[in-house]
Amino acid sequence: MNSSPSKSAWSQRLSLLGLMVTHITITGGGYVFNKLALREFHPIAFGFWRLTIGLFGLTAVALIARAWPKIERRDWPRVILLALVAVPVNQLIYLYGMSLTMPSHAALLYGTTAVFALFLSAALGYEKILPHKVVAIIVALAGLALVVSRGGPVDFHSQMFLGDLLIFTAVLAWATYTVLGKPLVVKYGALPMTCLLLIVGTVISLPFLIHHAMIQDYSRITWIGWSGAFYSGLMLTIVAYVVWYSILTRVEPAQVAILTTPQPVVATTLSAYFVGEVIGWPLVFGGLLVIAGVILMDAPAFMRRAERLRRKVTG
């Protein structure tokens, strides 16, 4: 047996593992950075600085990578719609929700994006909901219910519930963006379309955010708040996306959800240490159910790919 293909396969695995650890750490830590910064910033003022910093970074990435697509005129209405969904709807609602809830809740809610994307895909006739995915959805939603209720009756008037509801709305927006944006991604490429949509959405949003940025009391903003703004604008908006697309060149998109399941664990661990979040049994068991549901959704496809890779290594 030739050892060269085997070494190459292991090198690819280690490279993928490094990228996944990097992405999970950056995004999992992002919930904590945002939560700490939002203790000092108004959500809209924070959104202004996050988007402004990200705008310069995204423009630089688009220019360096030459990732500025030539959009056909008939596609512009969808581009603008998706840009609105991705930035003012998804990101700003997320920031409001993040100011009220805990990082662990936000991470677990975003972890179910694939569930709601599947619902929308099925409704539009893009995909069929197979029996194992029905079970996966039930398991994931049961986990979410346990996390949001915290193991008891839901307090519909609490700030935590309102924050979870806003995050849930942002997740629905992100799932919509994921499904409706797929034809444009296939047509123009993932990185070019992501850069374009986020830049267009940011340019549309910024004029409406300037007022809150101007009236923000900056005397109460410490290095923690500014660190959150720069982390969110640079690490989450740029570095995480670059790493993400590097991962997508190695793994099928449908299987990425399985590999990113440790993200809520990272977010929860960091939140317990830096934010002071209390980790109770509903969060632990609910989180495990959510993660199990997400894994179950794409487990068959993931196992088939793993078997093909094993045959390449040993064959």
C-alpha positions in Angstrom: 0.0 0.0 0.0 1.3 3.5 -0.9 1.8 5.6 2.2 1.7 8.8 0.3 -2.1 9.0 -0.2 -2.6 8.0 3.5 -0.3 10.8 4.7 -2.1 13.2 2.4 -5.5 12.2 3.7 -4.3 12.6 7.4 -2.8 16.0 6.5 -6.2 17.0 5.0 -8.0 15.8 8.2 -5.6 17.8 10.4 -6.0 20.9 8.3 -9.8 20.6 8.5 -9.7 20.0 12.2 -7.6 23.2 12.6 -10.0 25.2 10.6 -13.0 23.9 12.5 -11.4 24.6 15.9 -10.6 28.1 14.7 -14.1 28.8 13.4 -15.8 27.3 16.5 -13.6 29.3 18.9 -14.1 32.6 17.0 -17.9 32.2 16.6 -18.4 30.7 20.1 -16.4 33.5 21.6 -18.4 36.0 19.6 -21.5 35.6 21.6 -19.6 36.4 24.8 -17.8 39.4 23.3 -21.1 40.8 22.1 -22.8 40.2 25.4 -20.1 42.0 27.3 -20.0 44.9 24.9 -23.8 45.3 24.9 -23.7 45.9 28.7 -22.1 49.2 27.7 -23.4 50.0 24.3 -26.9 50.6 23.1 -27.6 47.8 20.6 -28.1 50.1 17.6 -25.0 52.2 18.4 -23.0 48.9 18.8 -24.5 47.8 15.5 -23.3 51.0 13.8 -19.7 50.4 14.9 -19.8 46.7 14.1 -21.1 47.3 10.6 -18.8 50.2 10.0 -15.7 48.2 11.0 -16.9 45.2 9.0 -17.6 47.3 6.0 -14.0 48.4 5.6 -12.8 44.8 6.2 -15.3 43.2 3.7 -14.5 45.8 1.0 -10.8 44.9 1.5 -11.5 41.2 1.2 -13.6 41.7 -1.9 -10.9 43.8 -3.6 -8.0 41.5 -2.6 -9.9 38.3 -3.6 -11.4 40.0 -6.6 -14.7 38.8 -5.3 -17.0 41.5 -6.7 -19.5 39.8 -9.0 -21.2 41.4 -12.0 -24.8 41.0 -11.1 -27.4 40.7 -13.8 -30.1 43.3 -13.7 -32.9 40.8 -13.1 -31.1 39.5 -10.0 -30.8 42.9 -8.2 -34.2 42.8 -6.5 -33.3 39.5 -4.9 -29.9 40.8 -3.9 -31.4 43.8 -2.2 -34.0 41.7 -0.4 -31.4 39.3 0.8 -29.1 42.1 1.9 -32.0 43.5 4.0 -32.6 40.1 5.5 -29.0 39.5 6.3 -28.1 42.8 7.9 -30.8 45.0 9.3 -33.2 42.2 10.0 -30.8 39.4 11.1 -27.9 41.3 12.7 -29.7 44.2 14.4 -32.5 42.0 15.8 -29.8 39.6 17.0 -28.0 42.4 18.8 -31.2 43.5 20.6 -31.9 39.9 21.6 -28.3 39.4 22.7 -28.5 42.4 25.1 -31.4 40.6 26.9 -30.5 36.9 26.8 -27.5 34.8 27.5 -24.8 33.6 25.1 -25.6 29.9 25.6 -29.3 30.5 24.5 -28.2 32.5 21.5 -25.6 29.9 20.4 -28.1 27.0 20.8 -30.8 28.9 18.9 -28.5 29.7 16.0 -27.4 26.1 16.1 -30.9 25.1 14.9 -30.7 27.3 11.7 -30.5 24.1 9.7 -33.9 22.9 11.1 -35.7 26.0 10.1 -33.9 26.2 6.7 -35.2 22.6 6.1 -38.8 23.8 6.9 -38.5 26.6 4.4 -36.8 24.4 1.8 -39.6 21.9 2.1 -42.3 24.6 1.9 -40.7 25.9 -1.4 -40.4 22.4 -2.8 -36.6 22.4 -2.8 -36.2 19.5 -0.4 -38.1 16.6 1.1 -38.3 16.1 4.9 -37.2 12.5 5.3 -38.3 10.4 8.4 -35.0 10.6 10.2 -35.1 14.4 9.8 -38.6 14.5 11.3 -37.1 12.8 14.4 -34.1 15.1 14.4 -36.4 18.2 14.3 -38.5 16.9 17.2 -35.4 16.2 19.3 -33.9 19.7 18.5 -37.1 21.6 19.2 -37.7 19.7 22.5 -34.2 20.7 23.5 -34.9 24.4 22.6 -38.1 24.3 24.6 -36.2 23.0 27.7 -33.6 25.7 27.3 -36.0 28.5 26.9 -38.4 27.4 29.7 -35.4 26.7 32.0 -37.2 23.5 33.1 -40.3 25.3 34.4 -43.3 27.4 33.3 -42.3 30.0 30.7 -42.2 33.6 32.0 -43.5 35.4 28.9 -42.8 38.8 30.5 -39.2 38.2 31.4 -36.3 39.9 29.6 -34.7 36.5 29.0 -37.8 35.3 27.1 -38.0 38.5 25.0 -34.3 38.1 24.2 -34.8 34.5 23.2 -37.8 35.5 21.0 -35.7 38.2 19.3 -32.8 35.7 18.7 -35.4 33.2 17.3 -36.6 35.8 14.9 -33.0 36.5 13.8 -32.5 32.8 13.3 -35.6 32.6 11.0 -34.2 35.5 9.1 -30.8 33.8 8.7 -32.5 30.5 7.6 -34.5 32.5 5.0 -31.3 34.1 3.8 -29.6 30.7 3.6 -32.4 29.2 1.5 -33.3 32.1 -0.8 -29.7 33.0 -1.3 -28.7 29.5 -2.6 -29.5 30.2 -6.3 -27.4 33.4 -6.2 -24.5 31.6 -4.4 -24.6 28.8 -7.1 -24.6 31.4 -9.9 -22.0 33.9 -8.6 -20.0 32.0 -6.0 -20.2 31.9 -2.2 -17.5 34.4 -1.2 -18.4 37.0 -3.9 -22.1 36.9 -3.0 -21.5 37.0 0.8 -19.3 40.0 0.5 -21.7 41.8 -1.8 -24.8 41.1 0.2 -23.2 42.1 3.5 -21.8 45.3 2.0 -25.1 46.3 0.3 -27.0 45.5 3.6 -24.5 47.6 5.6 -24.7 50.6 3.2 -28.5 50.5 3.4 -28.5 50.2 7.2 -25.8 52.7 8.3 -27.8 55.9 7.6 -30.5 54.7 10.0 -28.0 53.9 12.8 -26.0 57.1 12.8 -28.4 58.9 15.2 -28.0 56.3 18.0 -24.2 56.2 17.4 -24.1 60.0 17.9 -26.2 60.1 21.1 -24.4 57.1 22.7 -22.7 58.1 26.0 -19.1 57.1 25.1 -17.9 58.1 28.6 -19.2 54.7 29.9 -17.6 52.6 27.1 -14.5 50.8 28.4 -11.9 48.8 26.5 -14.3 45.9 26.9 -17.0 47.6 24.8 -14.6 48.7 22.1 -12.9 45.2 22.0 -16.4 43.7 21.4 -17.0 46.1 18.5 -13.7 45.4 16.8 -14.0 41.6 17.5 -17.5 41.6 16.1 -16.6 43.7 13.1 -13.3 42.1 12.2 -13.2 38.5 13.6 -16.9 37.6 13.2 -17.6 39.5 10.0 -14.3 38.8 8.1 -12.0 36.2 9.7 -14.8 33.7 10.5 -16.2 34.0 7.0 -12.8 33.4 5.4 -12.3 30.3 7.5 -15.9 29.2 6.8 -15.4 29.2 3.1 -12.1 27.4 3.5 -14.0 24.7 5.3 -16.7 24.6 2.6 -14.0 23.8 0.0 -13.2 20.6 2.0 -16.6 19.5 3.3 -20.1 19.4 1.8 -22.3 22.3 3.1 -25.0 19.9 4.4 -22.4 18.2 6.7 -20.9 21.4 8.2 -23.7 21.6 10.7 -22.4 18.4 12.4 -18.9 19.7 12.6 -20.0 23.0 14.2 -22.1 21.4 17.0 -19.4 22.2 19.6 -20.0 25.9 19.1 -22.7 26.2 21.8 -20.4 24.3 24.2 -17.6 26.8 23.7 -20.1 29.8 24.0 -21.6 28.3 27.2 -18.2 27.6 28.8 -16.8 31.1 28.1 -20.1 32.7 29.2 -20.0 30.9 32.6 -16.4 32.2 33.1 -16.6 35.7 31.7 -20.3 36.7 31.9 -21.2 34.7 35.1 -23.9 32.7 33.4 -25.3 29.9 35.7 -25.3 26.5 34.0 -28.3 24.5 35.2 -29.6 21.1 34.3 -32.2 22.4 31.8 -29.4 24.2 29.8 -27.2 21.1 29.9 -29.9 18.5 28.9 -31.6 20.9 26.5 -28.3 21.7 24.8 -27.5 18.1 24.4 -30.9 17.5 22.8 -30.3 20.4 20.4 -26.9 19.1 19.4 -28.2 15.6 19.0 -31.0 16.8 16.8 -28.6 18.7 14.5 -26.2 15.8 14.3 -29.1 13.4 13.4 -30.3 15.6 10.6 -27.2 15.0 8.4 -25.7 11.9 10.1 -26.4 9.5 7.2 -24.8 11.8 4.6 -21.9 12.4 7.0 -21.4 8.7 7.6 -21.4 8.0 3.8 -18.7 10.6 3.3 -16.6 9.2 6.1 -16.8 5.7 4.6 -15.7 7.1 1.2 -12.8 8.8 2.9 -11.8 5.7 4.8 -11.8 3.7 1.6 -9.5 6.2 -0.1 -7.1 6.1 2.9 -7.0 2.2 3.1 -7.6 1.4 -0.6 
